[in-house]
Amino acid sequence: LGKILNNVKKWQIPRFINTDKAPAYGRALALLKREGRCPSDVEHRQIKYRNNVIECDHGKLKRIIGATLGFKSMK
């Protein structure tokens, strides 16, 4: 988490950090805020489904891909 925040430019500082509910992320973010490596106004959201943007769109992709499975082979 600290390595990611070190590589972020000042105009790219996130307003939210989404993680799963692992307790280590909360402690790490609190430590980074105390050290001054992360702005204090960054909100930590521990919501499982927001953690992975790709998985949020999984259902829509499966509907599109599933419809084309029958057209793979032309004999």
Order of alpha helices (4+ residues) and beta strands (2+ residues): alpha-beta-alpha-beta-alpha-alpha-alpha
